[in-house]
Amino acid sequence: MESDTSATLIALIDGTIVGYASVAVRDQPDFYRVKRIGTLSGLMVAVEHRRKGIATGLLAEARAFFA
């Protein structure tokens, strides 16, 4: 699920969701030097699928979204 400013990235194994990351980009008020920021509001991986690189992959996709 994705728009220009937000997305929910999902990790699938055999058609089952095993993890997700929620990302968004928002504008800052004018008094901030940095005008746009990216936020990661959730990063979850099912317990039985941890330590397999799934979160690392989701973070890589989040970075690509922000770029």
N, C-alpha and C positions, 0 to 999 in steps of 0.2 A: 504494500500500500504506500503510495507516494504522491506528493505534490511538489511544487517548486520550493516550498519552505519547510516541509516536514515529511517524515517517512517512518514506517515501522518495518524494519528489516527482519526477516525470519530465516531461521536455519531449519532445513528439513532433512530427515533421514527416512528413506522409504515412505515418503509422503506424510510423515508425522512431524509436527512442529516440535523441535527439541530445544529451541532457544529463540530469543528475539532481542532487538535493540530498537528503542524509540529515539529518533533524532529530530531536531528542529533548528531552523535558523531564524533569528529575529533581529530587528533593528533596535539599536540603543538610542536613548534620548541624546539630543544634540550636544549636551555638555560632556559626554564621554569621548575620549580620543578614538577608541575603537567603535566604529559605527555599526558593525554587524557582528553577532556572535553565534556560535553553534552550541547547542546543548544536547547532551545525552541524558535523557530522563529515565532510562531503564535499560538494563542489560542483564538478561536472565538466561540461564542454561539449566535444563533439567538435571537433577542430581546424578542420575545414572549415565549421563552423557558428558559430564565434566572431565577436564584434563585430557581432552581430545583435540584441542585447537579450535573449538567452535566459537568461543568468545573472542579469540584472536581474529578469526575470520570475520565475525560481526563488527569488530572494531575497525578492521581494514575497510569494510564496506561503508561504515560510518564516516571514516576519513575521506573516502572517495565521494560520498554525498556532499560533505562540507566543501570539498575542492570545487 
